[in-house]
Amino acid sequence: MNWQPTASIETLRERAKLLQQIRAFFAEREVLEVDTPALSHATVTDVHLFSFDTQFFEPGANTSNTLYLQTSPEYAMKRLLAAGSGPIFQISKSFRNEEAGRHHNPEFTMLEWYRPGFDHLDLMEEVSNLLSTALQCADAEKVTYQSAFSRYLGCDPLEASLTELKAVCNEHGYEAIAKHEDNKDTLLQLLFSQIVEPNIGLQRPCIVFDFPASQAALARISQTDNRVAERFEAYFKGIELANGFHELADANEQLARFEADNRKRKAMNLPIKPIDHHLIAALDAGFPNCAGVALGVDRLLMLQQNKASIEEVIAFPVSRA
């Protein structure tokens, strides 16, 4: 019976309604829907993301070129923003070479949108509006990373030393992991995912913002507190739903971050990834002050339909693809 879909036909009908609802949400706000490539000559350098690649045999060429399936449409959408697109959104397939599980499938549906003129605080409000519309829930609670960490772990993540973080890990049963770890961010991420996340967003969505500057990714560093990045994540009922930034617009800084990622990759014996110089050139040409966010559509539907696994909301997961 493996030919059959893992989601019921009724759930697939509800999926179609959700996509219509999302498009109506953005049409009402005059945000343009766009479509960008799934394949690219470059990919993410983030050490925690693993992209699929394939070989393109161009007619007449002696050798093939490596192309990458995109982990999100972010880089191409930012090129459109630099070209003057104005506010845009996209519903697209994204691909991550990660372990499949209750909340993960290597091919999944991403909603990503960008708002020129917004900072991360403005966009957090719009994310809350979208969630309350799609899930018929209360507005999101908004807490800083620092306060959430302090509330559930009793320490300040922005000031704690490596030794202090190891002690907190030991208190919560992670001594074996912490013993040989010398990266503060690894311990912060361990504690946040295992202790903080299960305790937030239980009754209504929770948006955690102002992550440590060392976890900025593609976000700006705060001008009022250089210990934090203008980044947020949204959670509800144990599911991480969205990751958003007040977007970095400095081409030189972005290039430096990509290069730093590749140095980390080399140190970890991970393959070096090609940097997207189209994105760097777009930022250099002039990028609007804006905020952007990526949201998992499959996970949103799981919450809307009260499903326990991603396989219950997609037609054919990787096991049946």
Summary of the structure (lengths in Angstrom):
residues: 321
radius of gyration: 20.0
end to end distance: 13.2
largest distance: 63.1
contacts: 1010
relative contact order: 0.18
helix: 40%
strand: 21%
